[in-house]
Amino acid sequence: MDSKERTTIVTEGEQERRQHQVFVVKDRPALVRSSPYSRSTVLSRLESGQSVKPVDEHGKWIEVEYFDSLTENYEVGWVLKKYFRRVRQTSNPADEASDRAQCARTVRT
């Protein structure tokens, strides 16, 4: 294990809570990286207002699922937490479908 790596144990309750969270990029764009380190490869850029789903956390980094308009697929990458605010927790599948549609409408530059 690399000295910068660490193992995070996530409880089932925490995993369930994360599935229903929605985060929105604050005022400035956020770079999506391949791993939770500032020198890792930049995969994409999230624009202000774009919503994402949290997947995992590592220190000040959060792994998110986001819609990539270039590939037209949902992708996963790492972003600094400071670029996000939590907007609400979804409570049912219809809300989740609405959130995914919102992600799909966000255009990446």
VEXPAFI-336925 format. One record per residue (C-alpha): residue in three letters; x, y, z. Coordinates in Angstrom, 2 decimals, always signed. Example, Ala and Ser with C-alpha at 12.3 -4.5 7.8 and 13.67 -1.06 7.14 Angstrom:
REM residues 2
<pt code="ALA" X="+12.30" Y="-4.50" Z="+7.80"/>
<pt code="SER" X="+13.67" Y="-1.06" Z="+7.14"/>
END
This chain:
REM residues 109
<pt code="MET" X="+0.00" Y="+0.00" Z="+0.00"/>
<pt code="ASP" X="+1.31" Y="+3.44" Z="-0.95"/>
<pt code="SER" X="+2.03" Y="+5.75" Z="+1.99"/>
<pt code="LYS" X="-0.68" Y="+8.15" Z="+0.72"/>
<pt code="GLU" X="-3.30" Y="+5.41" Z="+0.42"/>
<pt code="ARG" X="-5.58" Y="+4.41" Z="+3.23"/>
<pt code="THR" X="-8.37" Y="+1.95" Z="+3.69"/>
<pt code="THR" X="-11.80" Y="+3.37" Z="+4.41"/>
<pt code="ILE" X="-14.38" Y="+1.15" Z="+6.05"/>
<pt code="VAL" X="-17.89" Y="+2.18" Z="+5.08"/>
<pt code="THR" X="-20.81" Y="+0.87" Z="+7.07"/>
<pt code="GLU" X="-23.95" Y="-0.36" Z="+5.32"/>
<pt code="GLY" X="-25.88" Y="+2.60" Z="+6.75"/>
<pt code="GLU" X="-23.30" Y="+5.07" Z="+5.40"/>
<pt code="GLN" X="-23.44" Y="+3.42" Z="+1.99"/>
<pt code="GLU" X="-27.24" Y="+3.68" Z="+1.96"/>
<pt code="ARG" X="-27.07" Y="+7.36" Z="+2.99"/>
<pt code="ARG" X="-24.61" Y="+8.16" Z="+0.18"/>
<pt code="GLN" X="-26.88" Y="+6.55" Z="-2.41"/>
<pt code="HIS" X="-29.50" Y="+9.19" Z="-1.71"/>
<pt code="GLN" X="-27.29" Y="+12.28" Z="-1.51"/>
<pt code="VAL" X="-27.01" Y="+14.88" Z="-4.24"/>
<pt code="PHE" X="-24.22" Y="+17.44" Z="-4.42"/>
<pt code="VAL" X="-24.00" Y="+20.50" Z="-6.66"/>
<pt code="VAL" X="-20.86" Y="+22.25" Z="-7.85"/>
<pt code="LYS" X="-20.62" Y="+25.67" Z="-6.18"/>
<pt code="ASP" X="-19.53" Y="+28.90" Z="-7.90"/>
<pt code="ARG" X="-16.46" Y="+27.77" Z="-9.83"/>
<pt code="PRO" X="-15.65" Y="+24.77" Z="-12.04"/>
<pt code="ALA" X="-14.17" Y="+21.66" Z="-10.43"/>
<pt code="LEU" X="-11.63" Y="+19.36" Z="-12.04"/>
<pt code="VAL" X="-12.40" Y="+15.64" Z="-11.97"/>
<pt code="ARG" X="-9.30" Y="+13.52" Z="-11.39"/>
<pt code="SER" X="-8.45" Y="+9.85" Z="-11.76"/>
<pt code="SER" X="-7.47" Y="+9.47" Z="-8.09"/>
<pt code="PRO" X="-7.71" Y="+11.60" Z="-4.92"/>
<pt code="TYR" X="-4.40" Y="+13.42" Z="-5.40"/>
<pt code="SER" X="-3.76" Y="+16.85" Z="-6.91"/>
<pt code="ARG" X="-1.15" Y="+15.48" Z="-9.32"/>
<pt code="SER" X="-3.38" Y="+12.75" Z="-10.74"/>
<pt code="THR" X="-4.72" Y="+12.87" Z="-14.31"/>
<pt code="VAL" X="-7.55" Y="+15.32" Z="-15.02"/>
<pt code="LEU" X="-10.49" Y="+13.41" Z="-16.54"/>
<pt code="SER" X="-13.08" Y="+16.13" Z="-16.92"/>
<pt code="ARG" X="-14.39" Y="+19.44" Z="-15.61"/>
<pt code="LEU" X="-17.64" Y="+19.97" Z="-13.73"/>
<pt code="GLU" X="-19.36" Y="+23.31" Z="-14.19"/>
<pt code="SER" X="-21.10" Y="+25.44" Z="-11.58"/>
<pt code="GLY" X="-24.58" Y="+24.06" Z="-10.91"/>
<pt code="GLN" X="-23.86" Y="+20.55" Z="-12.14"/>
<pt code="SER" X="-25.19" Y="+17.84" Z="-9.84"/>
<pt code="VAL" X="-23.33" Y="+14.66" Z="-8.92"/>
<pt code="LYS" X="-23.79" Y="+11.59" Z="-6.72"/>
<pt code="PRO" X="-21.17" Y="+10.83" Z="-4.06"/>
<pt code="VAL" X="-19.59" Y="+7.36" Z="-4.23"/>
<pt code="ASP" X="-16.70" Y="+7.42" Z="-1.73"/>
<pt code="GLU" X="-14.54" Y="+9.77" Z="+0.34"/>
<pt code="HIS" X="-10.81" Y="+10.02" Z="+0.93"/>
<pt code="GLY" X="-9.74" Y="+12.88" Z="+3.20"/>
<pt code="LYS" X="-10.64" Y="+16.17" Z="+1.53"/>
<pt code="TRP" X="-11.58" Y="+14.37" Z="-1.70"/>
<pt code="ILE" X="-14.89" Y="+12.88" Z="-2.76"/>
<pt code="GLU" X="-15.43" Y="+10.31" Z="-5.48"/>
<pt code="VAL" X="-18.48" Y="+11.22" Z="-7.55"/>
<pt code="GLU" X="-20.61" Y="+9.85" Z="-10.34"/>
<pt code="TYR" X="-21.32" Y="+12.48" Z="-13.00"/>
<pt code="PHE" X="-22.70" Y="+12.66" Z="-16.54"/>
<pt code="ASP" X="-20.04" Y="+13.24" Z="-19.20"/>
<pt code="SER" X="-21.69" Y="+14.90" Z="-22.19"/>
<pt code="LEU" X="-18.78" Y="+14.00" Z="-24.50"/>
<pt code="THR" X="-19.04" Y="+10.25" Z="-23.92"/>
<pt code="GLU" X="-22.77" Y="+10.45" Z="-23.12"/>
<pt code="ASN" X="-22.14" Y="+8.12" Z="-20.18"/>
<pt code="TYR" X="-22.04" Y="+8.32" Z="-16.44"/>
<pt code="GLU" X="-18.43" Y="+8.41" Z="-15.28"/>
<pt code="VAL" X="-16.72" Y="+8.30" Z="-11.89"/>
<pt code="GLY" X="-13.86" Y="+10.48" Z="-10.70"/>
<pt code="TRP" X="-12.37" Y="+12.36" Z="-7.74"/>
<pt code="VAL" X="-12.99" Y="+16.03" Z="-6.87"/>
<pt code="LEU" X="-12.10" Y="+18.21" Z="-3.89"/>
<pt code="LYS" X="-15.08" Y="+18.45" Z="-1.48"/>
<pt code="LYS" X="-14.74" Y="+22.23" Z="-1.15"/>
<pt code="TYR" X="-16.26" Y="+22.68" Z="-4.62"/>
<pt code="PHE" X="-19.64" Y="+21.18" Z="-3.60"/>
<pt code="ARG" X="-22.68" Y="+21.83" Z="-1.50"/>
<pt code="ARG" X="-25.26" Y="+19.21" Z="-0.57"/>
<pt code="VAL" X="-28.67" Y="+20.19" Z="-1.91"/>
<pt code="ARG" X="-30.90" Y="+17.39" Z="-0.63"/>
<pt code="GLN" X="-31.32" Y="+13.73" Z="-0.13"/>
<pt code="THR" X="-33.43" Y="+11.83" Z="-2.61"/>
<pt code="SER" X="-36.02" Y="+9.54" Z="-1.09"/>
<pt code="ASN" X="-37.37" Y="+7.56" Z="-4.00"/>
<pt code="PRO" X="-36.43" Y="+6.27" Z="-7.46"/>
<pt code="ALA" X="-38.44" Y="+9.02" Z="-9.20"/>
<pt code="ASP" X="-36.27" Y="+11.65" Z="-7.50"/>
<pt code="GLU" X="-33.12" Y="+9.82" Z="-8.56"/>
<pt code="ALA" X="-34.35" Y="+9.69" Z="-12.18"/>
<pt code="SER" X="-34.98" Y="+13.43" Z="-12.03"/>
<pt code="ASP" X="-31.48" Y="+14.05" Z="-10.67"/>
<pt code="ARG" X="-29.94" Y="+11.96" Z="-13.46"/>
<pt code="ALA" X="-31.95" Y="+13.92" Z="-16.02"/>
<pt code="GLN" X="-30.59" Y="+17.16" Z="-14.51"/>
<pt code="CYS" X="-27.04" Y="+15.80" Z="-14.88"/>
<pt code="ALA" X="-27.78" Y="+14.89" Z="-18.49"/>
<pt code="ARG" X="-28.89" Y="+18.44" Z="-19.29"/>
<pt code="THR" X="-25.65" Y="+19.93" Z="-17.96"/>
<pt code="VAL" X="-23.27" Y="+20.69" Z="-20.81"/>
<pt code="ARG" X="-19.55" Y="+20.17" Z="-20.30"/>
<pt code="THR" X="-17.13" Y="+22.72" Z="-21.74"/>
END
